Amino acid sequence: MPKISTMSEYKKNSEIKEITSPGVHEVVVEMLKKKKAGIKTIIDLGAGYGALSARLKKEGFSVTAADLHPENFRVNDIPCLKCNLNEKITIKQKFDAVACIEVIEHVENPWQLIESLHTLVKEKGTVILSTPNNQNWYSRLYYLFKAKLPNFMGVAYDEKGGRHWDSHITPIFLYMLKNMIRNKFRITKIGFNRSNLPFLRLNLPFRSMLFSETIIIEMERI
């Protein structure tokens, strides 16, 4: 897969995969654009192939990316640092904003990740994170009958004990997140991507905690 070196080339190229549910990046970008006057520098944690990083750069932000596998990052004019989000982050620079999209459910220690987010962002800076919505009607109903969460049934480890990093292993509920961020952040906005009916592939004309696939949380550093 070739790297993308310009934004015009990015527009023409469909090879940068968005590793999110549909609509998540659009919500994240809109949240950041509304606060743009106070945001110049952004770090995209768990940047993947670089779809969100490229979109943020196109909007005029100064973007740094970070990922466990920077060799997979596909945008040449954005630096991508190697970063293991299960460990304490050692990046010394502080940013106006941090995007941590579809990441927290993949890590073994979400509390450590929240601590890292607090370290990376400036005082009164913005953090936006997203995670599967385990509080929608479908997840509740599925758990009632199966005692399992539908977004967390993948195989986390291979036969040799190695991690499948694309597997969801840590379900996050809003009440849990509020405990994690206590004395570090305050929630300023909660957004959602599309609402749909599973299996029927029918999108609903509204977004809410009870129906949406993904929860997108905007926070301010205390």
Backbone hydrogen bonds, N-H to C=O, Kabsch-Sander energy under -0.5 kcal/mol:
donor,donor_aa,acceptor,acceptor_aa,energy
4,I,74,R,-5.2
5,S,3,K,-0.5
10,Y,6,T,-1.8
11,K,7,M,-2.1
12,K,8,S,-1.4
13,N,9,E,-1.0
13,N,10,Y,-0.6
14,S,12,K,-0.5
17,K,15,E,-1.1
19,I,17,K,-0.8
20,T,18,E,-1.5
24,V,21,S,-1.7
27,V,23,G,-1.7
28,V,24,V,-2.3
29,V,25,H,-2.7
30,E,26,E,-2.1
31,M,27,V,-2.2
32,L,28,V,-2.1
33,K,29,V,-2.6
34,K,30,E,-1.8
35,K,31,M,-0.6
35,K,32,L,-0.8
36,K,33,K,-1.4
38,G,35,K,-1.8
39,I,36,K,-1.5
42,I,62,S,-2.7
43,I,97,A,-1.7
44,D,64,T,-2.7
45,L,43,I,-0.8
45,L,99,A,-2.7
46,G,66,A,-1.8
47,A,44,D,-0.5
47,A,66,A,-2.1
50,G,47,A,-1.7
51,A,17,K,-0.5
54,A,50,G,-2.6
55,R,51,A,-1.7
56,L,52,L,-2.6
57,K,53,S,-2.3
58,K,54,A,-2.1
59,E,55,R,-1.1
60,G,57,K,-1.7
61,F,56,L,-1.9
62,S,40,K,-3.1
63,V,61,F,-0.8
64,T,42,I,-2.5
65,A,79,P,-3.0
66,A,44,D,-2.2
67,D,81,L,-2.6
72,N,69,H,-2.1
73,F,70,P,-1.3
74,R,49,Y,-2.8
76,N,4,I,-3.3
76,N,74,R,-0.6
78,I,75,V,-1.1
81,L,65,A,-2.9
83,C,67,D,-1.8
85,L,83,C,-0.8
87,E,84,N,-1.8
95,F,120,L,-2.8
96,D,41,T,-0.7
97,A,41,T,-1.5
98,V,126,T,-2.2
99,A,43,I,-2.6
100,C,98,V,-0.5
100,C,128,I,-3.2
101,I,45,L,-0.6
102,E,100,C,-0.5
102,E,130,S,-0.5
103,V,130,S,-0.7
106,H,103,V,-2.8
107,V,103,V,-0.6
107,V,104,I,-0.6
113,L,109,N,-1.6
114,I,110,P,-2.3
115,E,111,W,-1.9
116,S,112,Q,-2.1
117,L,113,L,-2.5
118,H,114,I,-2.1
119,T,115,E,-1.6
120,L,116,S,-2.1
121,V,117,L,-1.6
122,K,95,F,-2.8
124,K,221,R,-1.1
125,G,122,K,-2.6
126,T,96,D,-2.2
127,V,219,M,-2.4
128,I,98,V,-2.8
129,L,217,I,-2.1
130,S,100,C,-1.5
131,T,215,I,-1.8
133,N,213,E,-3.3
134,N,132,P,-1.2
134,N,172,I,-0.6
136,N,133,N,-0.9
137,W,210,L,-3.0
140,R,136,N,-2.1
141,L,137,W,-2.5
142,Y,138,Y,-2.8
143,Y,139,S,-2.4
144,L,140,R,-2.0
145,F,141,L,-1.6
146,K,142,Y,-2.9
147,A,143,Y,-2.0
152,F,149,L,-2.0
156,A,154,G,-0.6
158,D,162,G,-2.7
161,G,158,D,-1.9
164,H,156,A,-3.2
165,W,163,R,-0.9
167,S,164,H,-2.0
169,I,105,E,-2.8
169,I,167,S,-0.5
170,T,105,E,-2.3
177,L,173,F,-2.4
178,K,174,L,-2.2
179,N,175,Y,-1.2
180,M,176,M,-2.1
181,I,177,L,-2.2
182,R,179,N,-0.7
184,K,181,I,-2.7
185,F,181,I,-2.5
186,R,220,E,-2.1
188,T,218,E,-2.7
189,K,218,E,-1.6
191,G,216,I,-3.7
193,N,214,T,-1.3
194,R,22,P,-1.0
195,S,204,L,-0.5
196,N,211,F,-0.9
197,L,202,L,-1.9
200,L,197,L,-0.7
200,L,198,P,-1.3
201,R,197,L,-1.2
202,L,197,L,-0.9
203,N,201,R,-0.6
204,L,195,S,-3.2
211,F,208,S,-1.0
212,S,208,S,-3.0
213,E,194,R,-1.9
215,I,131,T,-2.5
216,I,191,G,-3.0
217,I,129,L,-3.1
217,I,215,I,-0.5
218,E,189,K,-3.0
218,E,216,I,-0.5
219,M,127,V,-3.0
220,E,186,R,-2.6
221,R,125,G,-2.5
222,I,184,K,-3.0
